[in-house]
Amino acid sequence: MRKGEATRERILDVAEASVLAKGFAATSIEEVIAEAGITKSGFFYHFRDKNELAHELLRRYIAEDHRILDELFGRAAELSDDPLQAFLIGLKMLAELMADLPGGHPGCMIASICYQERLFDRRVVDLNREAIESVNSRIRSHLEAIAAAGPPREPVDIAVMAEMLSCIIDGGIIMAKVTGDPHRLVRQILAYRTFVKMQFAGPSAAGVSPRSRGVAAE
């Protein structure tokens, strides 16, 4: 990595830690400059203003979020050809990843911007909303594949079911921080996993197994 790229990443690392700890409004450019060990002109060489910094923080966070989800559920798909079983494995891996984070999840950049979106220009706000929809779309594609193999036991909107995971993760992060219990998020992900399993595994209301041609998910 070239010196300029390393400096830019250091600025983003410092800003991200501060924003997740106390929010954008309480994070000043002067604080980031001091913590990163650079000059003011050095900061503005990389970022035009705080909006530009927010946009790049969000872009980087989204890319990492997508990488993690794609990697986890991609690995899960390699372990099972059955869509339900693969999704349940992926959720278990996600819960284990969250459990292994020292001190719990540091926070959600997407949620941080949602809470203070009036601070930012339209480009940042739109990117944030697109990020939420992109994550939901990834989860929805897995659920649609599961539903195609066998309908849920109870009527449920697959799009809403996909959104549940995003809500659970963001809500779990907040609850974990407020209560000082980092494993709350883990328990919520596992509860969602149980909900998905109950909807798609086992006999349907009509008494016919919707997954008779699949592998029972454990």
DATA-V237363 format. One record per residue. N is the residue number from 1. NEAR is the number of other ideal C-beta (glycine too) atoms within 12 Angstrom. Layout:
n:N near:NEAR
n:N near:NEAR
This chain:
n:1 near:9
n:2 near:8
n:3 near:13
n:4 near:14
n:5 near:12
n:6 near:17
n:7 near:25
n:8 near:27
n:9 near:21
n:10 near:24
n:11 near:37
n:12 near:33
n:13 near:23
n:14 near:29
n:15 near:43
n:16 near:33
n:17 near:22
n:18 near:31
n:19 near:38
n:20 near:29
n:21 near:20
n:22 near:19
n:23 near:23
n:24 near:36
n:25 near:18
n:26 near:17
n:27 near:30
n:28 near:21
n:29 near:29
n:30 near:17
n:31 near:22
n:32 near:35
n:33 near:27
n:34 near:19
n:35 near:22
n:36 near:29
n:37 near:15
n:38 near:27
n:39 near:16
n:40 near:17
n:41 near:11
n:42 near:22
n:43 near:31
n:44 near:18
n:45 near:17
n:46 near:29
n:47 near:27
n:48 near:16
n:49 near:18
n:50 near:28
n:51 near:24
n:52 near:25
n:53 near:38
n:54 near:38
n:55 near:31
n:56 near:29
n:57 near:41
n:58 near:39
n:59 near:26
n:60 near:26
n:61 near:33
n:62 near:29
n:63 near:19
n:64 near:22
n:65 near:30
n:66 near:23
n:67 near:15
n:68 near:24
n:69 near:33
n:70 near:22
n:71 near:19
n:72 near:30
n:73 near:33
n:74 near:20
n:75 near:20
n:76 near:29
n:77 near:24
n:78 near:15
n:79 near:20
n:80 near:23
n:81 near:16
n:82 near:28
n:83 near:32
n:84 near:41
n:85 near:31
n:86 near:30
n:87 near:44
n:88 near:39
n:89 near:31
n:90 near:39
n:91 near:38
n:92 near:30
n:93 near:29
n:94 near:37
n:95 near:31
n:96 near:21
n:97 near:23
n:98 near:31
n:99 near:24
n:100 near:16
n:101 near:20
n:102 near:9
n:103 near:18
n:104 near:26
n:105 near:35
n:106 near:25
n:107 near:32
n:108 near:36
n:109 near:42
n:110 near:39
n:111 near:32
n:112 near:37
n:113 near:41
n:114 near:25
n:115 near:23
n:116 near:23
n:117 near:26
n:118 near:14
n:119 near:23
n:120 near:29
n:121 near:20
n:122 near:13
n:123 near:21
n:124 near:33
n:125 near:23
n:126 near:17
n:127 near:30
n:128 near:34
n:129 near:21
n:130 near:21
n:131 near:35
n:132 near:31
n:133 near:20
n:134 near:26
n:135 near:34
n:136 near:31
n:137 near:22
n:138 near:31
n:139 near:39
n:140 near:25
n:141 near:23
n:142 near:38
n:143 near:39
n:144 near:24
n:145 near:26
n:146 near:36
n:147 near:28
n:148 near:20
n:149 near:27
n:150 near:29
n:151 near:23
n:152 near:29
n:153 near:24
n:154 near:15
n:155 near:13
n:156 near:21
n:157 near:17
n:158 near:27
n:159 near:19
n:160 near:17
n:161 near:29
n:162 near:32
n:163 near:25
n:164 near:30
n:165 near:39
n:166 near:33
n:167 near:25
n:168 near:34
n:169 near:36
n:170 near:32
n:171 near:25
n:172 near:36
n:173 near:32
n:174 near:24
n:175 near:23
n:176 near:30
n:177 near:25
n:178 near:14
n:179 near:15
n:180 near:11
n:181 near:19
n:182 near:25
n:183 near:23
n:184 near:27
n:185 near:38
n:186 near:31
n:187 near:22
n:188 near:33
n:189 near:38
n:190 near:26
n:191 near:21
n:192 near:34
n:193 near:33
n:194 near:21
n:195 near:25
n:196 near:37
n:197 near:26
n:198 near:21
n:199 near:32
n:200 near:39
n:201 near:31
n:202 near:22
n:203 near:16
n:204 near:20
n:205 near:14
n:206 near:11
n:207 near:10
n:208 near:14
n:209 near:21
n:210 near:28
n:211 near:29
n:212 near:16
n:213 near:15
n:214 near:25
n:215 near:21
n:216 near:20
n:217 near:31
n:218 near:15
